[in-house]
Amino acid sequence: MAPVLKKYKAAAVNAEPGWFNLEESVRRTIHWINEAGQAGCKFVAFPELWIPGYPYWMWKVTYQESLPLLKKYRENSLPSDSEEMTRIREAARANKIYVSLGYSEVDLASLYISQVLISPTGDILNHRRKIRATHVERLIFGDGTGDTTESVVQTEIGRVGQLNCWENMNPFLKAYAASLGEQVHVAAWPLYPGEHTLKYPDPWTNIAEANCDLVTPAYALETGTYTLAPWQTITAEGVKLNTPPGRPLDDPTIYNGHGRIFYPDGRLAVPKPDVNFEGLLYIDIDLDEIHLTKSLADFGGHYMRPDLIRLLVDKRRKNLIVEEGAGTGKVENVSTMERVGLTRPLNDVPTSVLGESLVVSLSSDE
């Protein structure tokens, strides 16, 4: 399917999530979807683990200190088959907008670093999970499986891809996305401290500038994609919520100002936001501009040698329990996306009614 829209407006969220609060997280999500829709955007991208906020406290606390925070975090994570997810999907439909959403997905008793791509009709086009939680993230999150690996989907606004955090640094995942002809990419990032906070032996890899100003434009340049990098921000109140009793409070500004958008040749497309900025970063996308960079180097096409180098991707789900179909002798396999309820269509509710109710629900937002 060729894109219907080659020129359109898109937005990346650079804002504070609703820490440890699922209802507040959903309210803020709908707020930014509405704002992007009212600005004429056809696509809006949210950061990694936007709901209910990236658990950056896990990098700073002891095991005992982590337990109360972890319990509250799990209680406010988002089940995919939930009334909260339905409201977000309805907001996408009401605004006729594509939404890339990052969230802590609770599935049975486990959490995953997940993303969905929601269509303007509220349908789920893709559901993916970070293939490997990073370092201490493994204390909280499980790994994705084969059928949650896909990163690029053909849509009416082009071939849109999503990755979380250091997945954007992973050369194999970049090669996979390039092989699928990706045109617009969401490099979703969490909360990161600035480079002036770096203390040896923590590597430079692990601070904001390395990722917003090196990893992200490198992704754009190497894949020839418009690359939107939504980032989380935090306020003094957010720092308090993420800090155990008796611990010193960080200056919130060390974490802010890192949202970015890059052109397909790696150039910065929008000014770097101020540390006090909370809002949307906008870009006017022209898919035909991608031909300029990909005509020189298309690593999913003419600039690759599959006769010499190939990438094997196993997209099968490996189930914990394998059941044989009654009377068929064949193994039955239900996809993760179907099992968690994301293939279910929205109820047939008039978009105009949904739009009015969603806007009213945000009247308390400042």
N, C-alpha and C positions, 0 to 999 in steps of 0.2 A: 504494500500500500504506500503510494507516494504521499508526502505531507500535503495537506490541504492548505495549511498556512505556512508560508515560508518566511514571512515577516510578522513579528508580533513582539509584545512587551512581556518581560518576565521579571520576577522579583526573588531576591534572597533575603531571608529573615535574619536580622541582626538584633536579637532581643533576649530578654530574660525569661526563662521558663517559669512555670508555677511549681516551684520546688516542693517535693513530697506531697503534692496536692493534686490528685487526678482531676477533680472538678475544675479547679482553677486552671490547670493545664489545658483542659478542653476549651474552656472559655477563652483563653489567650490564643489558642490555635484558631478558633473560629473568628476571633477578632482580626487576626492577620490575614486569614483567607478573605474575609469581607473587605479589608482595606485594599488588598491586592486586586480583588475583583472590581471594586469601585474605581480603582486607578486604571482600569482597562487591561489588566494583565491576563494572559492566557495560561500562565504557569507561575506557581510559587513554590519555593523550596525551603524546608525547615532543617535545622541542625540535627546532628546525631543525638539520639536519646532526648529529644526535645520534651517528650513526656516520660516521666515527671521531672526532667532535668538530669544532666549528666552527674553521676555520683562522684564528683572530684574529691570528696572527702576520703575516699578509699585509698588515695595516694598519701594521706597525711595522718591516719589514725592507727592506733593499736587494734588488735583483734577484739578485745573487750569493748573498746570505744565504738567499734564498728557495728556491734550487734543491734543496739537500739535504732541506729540509722538504717541499717539493712532491713530490719523488720518493717519500719515505716515506708521505706522505698518499695519493698515488695507489695505492700498493701495498696500502694498508689500507682503501681504499674498498670499497663493497659492490656486487657484481654482483647484479642482481635475480634472475637465474636461477642461484642458488648454494645450496650446502649450508647456508651461514650463514642465508640468508633462509628456507630451509625450516625450520630449527630455530626461528626466531622465529615463523613461521606455526604451527608445531606447539605452541608455548607459548601462543599465543592460543587455539588449539583446546582444549588441555588445561585452560585456565582458563575456557573459554566466555565470552570477553571480546572486545570490539571494541578494536582498537589503531590509533592514529594514529602512524605512525613516520616520522621525518625522517632522511634519510641521504644521504651523498655516493654517488651512483650512478655506477658505472663502466660505460659502454656503448661497446663497441669500444675506442677509445683516448681517449674524452672523458669528462669528469665533468659531472654535473648535480646541482643542488640539488633533491632529489626527496622526495616523500612518498607513502606508501601508506596506505590504510585497509583493515585486515584484519578479517575477520568472525570471529565465535565458532566458525565451522567451519574457519577457517584459509584461507578464500578471499580473494582480493584484490578488493575492491569498487571501488577507485579507485586510479589511479596518476597522479600529476601532477608536473610539473616547474616550478620557479619561472620565470615568463615572462621575467624579465630579471635576471641577476645584478647585484648592487649595486656600482657603482664598482670598487674594486680586486678584488672577487670575480670580475670578468670575466677576470682573469689566470689563473684556475683553472677556472671553470665556464662551460659553454655555456648557451644559452637553451632554454626549453621550446618545443614546437611545438603546433600546433592541437589535436591529440588528447590532449595532456597538460595542457590548460588547465582542464578541468572541476574545480570545487571542491566541489560539494555532491552528496551521494548519499542517496537514500531508504533508510533502514534500519529495523529493528525498534525502535530507540531514538530515532527521529525522523530529520529531514533533517540530516545531519551534514556540516559543511564544514571545509576545511583551507586555510590559506595560510601562506606563509613570510615572516617578518620584515616588510620594508616593503611587501610585497603587502597587508598589513593596513591600510596607509595609502592605498593606491591607490583613488581614488574609482570607477574603472571596474570594478575587481574586486569592490569592495563592492556596487556596483549589480548586478553579475551574480549574486552570491551571494544578494542580497535577492530578485532576480527568481525565483530557484529555491526560495524559501520556506524558507531556512535557519533551523534552530531551535537547533542546538548547533554552536559554532564552535571550532576549534583555531587560535589565533594563536601559531604556533610561533616562538620567538625563540632567538637564539644567545647568545654571550657579549658583554656590553657593559660598559664602564667607567661608574662613577657620575659625576654631574654635577660633583662637586668636582674632577674631573680635567680638566675642559674648558679648553682653551686656544684663544684666538682665533688664526686665523679659522675653526676648526672649529665648525660651527653646533650649537646646542643640540639640533637634530634627531638628532644622532649620539651621544647618550648614553642610558643606561638609563632614567632617569626619564621622559624624553620619550616613550618607547615603552611602558613598563609602566604608567605612570600617566596617560598622555594618549591615545596612539594606541589602546591596547587597550580601555579603557573607552568611547572614542568609537565603536569598532567595535561593541561590545555595544549601545550606546544607539541608534546609527543603524540597525542591522539587527534589533534586538529579539531578540538571541540570548544564550543562556548562552555565555559566552566564556571558554574555558580557555587560559591563557597559560603553557605549560611553558617553563622557562628552564634554560640550562646554568649550572653553577657550576664553580669551579676551586679547587684546593689549591695549596700551595707547590710540591709535586712536579709538579703539572700545569703551573705556570708555568715550571719548569725545562725540561720537555719541549718547550715552545713558544717558548723563547728561544734564539737563536743564541749560540754561545760568545763570551764577551767582552762581551756586552750586560748591562746592569743588570737585576735581577729585580724585577718588580712585586710589590706587596703584593696577594696574592690576594683580600683582602676587598673591594677596590674593584670587583670584578666580581660579587659575590654578593648574594643577598637580593631578587631581582627577580621571582620567580614570582608569578603572580596568577590569580585567577578572579573574574569579574564576572557579576552578574545581568543579565537582559535590559534593565533600565532604566539600566545603567551603574554601579550601586552595587557597591562592593567586597564580595565574598561571603565571603572568608576573610581572616584577619589576614595582614599582610605578613610573610614569613618573615625570621628573623634571618639575618645574613650567614654564620653557621656552620651553618645548617640545610641538611641534605641528606635528601630524602625525597619523599613524595607530599603534594600538597595535595588535599583532598577537597571535593566539593560534592554535595549532594542535589538532583538535577534534578527539576523538575515541569513538564512540557511545557505544561500548562494555564496556568501562570503567564505564559507568553509572550503569551497573548491580551490581557493587560492593557496591554502596551506596543504591540502591533501593532494593537489596536483604535483607538489614537490615530494611529499613523503606520506603515503598512505600505508600504514603498517598492517592494515587489514586487507590490502589489495596489492597494487603494483610494486610496492616497495618491500615486499616480503618474499621469502623463498620457502614455501611449504615442502618442497622436495628435499630441503636440507634441515629445516627446523619446524617442528609442529608441537602444538600444545594439546594435551589430552585433558578433557573436562568430563568428569563423571557426574551427570545430573540426576542420577537415580537416588531415591530416598532409601536409606537403610533402616528399616523398621525394627524396633525392639522385639515386637511380636509379629511373626509371619503367619498369616492364616491362609488356609487352602479353601478355595471357593467350593461351596456345596455342590457335589456331583460333577464338578468340572475338572478337578485335579490340578487346577491352575492357582498360582499364588495371587491373592488379591492385594492390591497396593493402592492406598488412598494417598493422594498428594497432601503435603503439609498445608498448602493453601486451602484445600477443600476441608481438611480435618479441623482446622481452626476457625472455619466458618466464613472465610473471606470471599468465597465464590458465590455466596448468597446475594441475590439482587436486593436493592432497596425496595421498600414498599412503594406502591404507586401513589406518592403524595405530590400534589401540584407544586411545582417549583416556586411559584409566586407566593404561596402560603408559607413555604419553608423559609424563603428569603426574608419575609416580614418577621417571622417568629425569631429567626436567628439574629437579626439586627436588634430587635427589642431586647433579646437576652444579654446584649452587650452594653446596655445603657449605663451600667455602673462603672464601665471601664474608664479609666482616666487617660 
